[in-house]
Amino acid sequence: MLLRLSQIATLAVIVLLTLATSQVATAQSPERLGPNTSVTNAVGNGPQRIVPGEQANGSSGQLFDQFSEAVRRQASGDPSQVPPSAGGQAGTETSGPANFFTSGPEHWTSRKGLTSSLQVLVLLTVLSLAPAILLMTTCYVRIIVVLGLLRQALGTGQLPPSQVITAISMFMTMFVMAPVWNQVYNDSIGPYTEPGSTMTVSEAWQAGIAPVREFMIRQIVIAQNDEDVLLFYRYNAPGASLPEHFEEVPLQVLLPAFMLSELKTAFLMGFQIFLPFLLIDLVVASVTISMGMMMLPPAMISLPFKLLLFVLIDGWRLVVEMLLASFGTG
């Protein structure tokens, strides 16, 4: 589902860029020359009339030479050859990128900060990256890794399907992250979108990212993976003193540390899930070998026993309960 959304967003960006390019080319292209069209000489010799017979005899080459001469004079600094409108546009284009990169979010999101086409491009880019950014800050990684390892431990191949595992992971992620997202809306999105609100984009960002930071910090502390934070912090600021509190850790350090902590925790939980099924595989393999049934795959015999054991102990409930308890929601 996320892959399809990314593909749709990418296709929309390509279409919008194509339309914007065609509109700019149409607006900047001169009128098509006809038999009686008068063209102003770029050097300043007055209008010239292009006759169809002369166009084939080098008129285009003369116009190109005149245009090259005008460009050469403009590059040499002759102000008499530079139209006032071109000078104004050049100044605007020179200062535009500098203002864009040196200013903050307030200028980027203002009406004068970007043209409409760039605003649409930036919006679609953010929307295409939003699912990945959100998943990086949630419990989705731990859940889907544990469920994937459970499927491998059972040895059922592609059962349950990847779509089912993804759906279960998304539903559990929404359940676990609901309190955090509600706090983000109440502290940031709601006050920022209210009519007459004076909250700036920077203030809304700081208020909205605070609950997410608290969630990531809590998971790192519960899993006792503080060393991951120190690892990325040393490489982010070599020679700097180590922070005493998690509030001093920047977001670019906290995000990869949280992802690494989630992977470690998921693999440890997957190891615990694998052990009973591995024991069944060993017992079945020993029995088949002792009976001389070398050609019979042990996995074919052990699969029914694995499924029976998993159903008898209510395995799905135990796995989900273990996942919820690992997040501190139990």
Secondary structure, 3 states (H helix, E strand, C coil): CHHHHHHHHHHHHHHHHHHHHHHHHHHHCCCCCCCCCEEECCCCCCEEECCHHHHHHHHHHHHHHHHHHHHHHHHHCCHHHCCHHHHHHHHHHHHHHHHHHHCCHHHHCCCCCCCHHHHHHHHHHHHHHHHHHHHHCCCHHHHHHHHHHHHHHHCCCCCCCHHHHHHHHHHHHHHHHHHHHHHHHHHHHHHHHCCCCCCCHHHHHHHHHHHHHHHHHHHHHHCCCHHHHHHHHHHHCCCCCCCCCHHHCCHHHHHHHHHHHHHHHHHHHHHHHHHHHHHHHHHHHHHHHHCCCCCCCHHHHHHHHHHHHHHHCCHHHHHHHHHHHHCCCC
